[in-house]
């Protein structure tokens, strides 16, 4: 059966060109895609409350640094139940972005070690 390596689509016999992208079809199936490798998360800081965490998250995401928020203790339950959490919010970023995130968050000046 012919395959389009660009679209990863299988065709019936008799087709020579992909109807989606116009690429030539091959008798060999495309190689399997490797699953994406994600960086481990690294602890950045603890925000006192959700508003502080949201402000820091906005600053980091504006610099294309993804953010993971984890509520402390049973703060996630309180957040769901009341909309607030008084236990603080731990902020995590991908490990490769930790140094840049520390600078953005004002936790170091770029020359300090964590």
N, C-alpha and C positions, 0 to 999 in steps of 0.2 A: 504494500500500500504506500502511495506517495505521501510525503510529509513536507510541510512548510517549516523551515527552521526559524524563521522570524516570528511567525504567529503561533507556532507549536500546534498546528492543526493537521489532522489526518484527512486525506482525501480518498475517494474511491479510485480504482484503477481507471486509466484513461485521461486523467487530468495531468497537465504539465505545468500550469501556472496557478499560483494562489489567487483566489478571487478577492481576498481582502487587501493584500499588500502588493500583488503583482510579482512576487518573487518566484524563482524557479523552485519546483518541488523536487525532493530527493527521495530515493527508495529507503534510505536509512532514517530511522526516527531520530529526533533531536536528542542530545545528551540530557540526562536529568539535571534539573537545576539544583545547585547546592543551597541548602537552607541558609538564610541570613545569619550572620554571627553578630550577636548583640553584646555590647560592652556591659560589664558588671556595673551595678550602681554603687556609688560612693557617697558616704554621708557628707553633707555640706555644713549644715547648721540646724538649729531648732528655732523656729519662729515662736514668739510668745502666744500668738493667736492666729486665726485664719486670715484676718485682714493683712497682717504682716507677711504671712506666707504667700498670699495672692499677689502682693506687690513685688515681692522678690521673684516669684515665678514669672510675672510679666516682664521684668527686667531680663531674666535669663532667657526666656523664650524669644524675646526681641533680638537676642544675639544667637539664635538658633541652637540653644542648649535645652534639650528636653528635661523636664522636671518630674520627679515622682514625689508626691506628698504622702506621708504616713502619719496618721494621728497616733499620739501616745496613749498608753493604757487603754481605757475604754472610750477614748475620745471619738473614735469612728462611730460607735453606737450613739453617743450623745449628739454627734453631728447629724446623723440620720434622723434622730428622734426630735431634737430641738432646733437643729440648724446651727448650733454653736458647739465649740469644744473648748474647755478651759485647761486642758492638759498640755497644750503646745502641739506643734506640728513639725515633725522631722522632715527635712528637705534633702532629697538625694538627686544626684546628677550622674551621667555616665562617667566612669572612671577617667577616660581620656580627657574629659572636659573639666575635671575638678579644679585644676590650677586657674584656668580662665574664669570659672564660676566663682572661685574665692576672691579674685580681683574685682569682678563685677559686684559681688555682694559686699565688698568693702572689708573683707576678712583679712586681707593682706595687700601689700602694695606692689606685688609682682616679684619682689626679691626675697621676701620672707618665705621660709619653709613652713609647711603646715605643722 
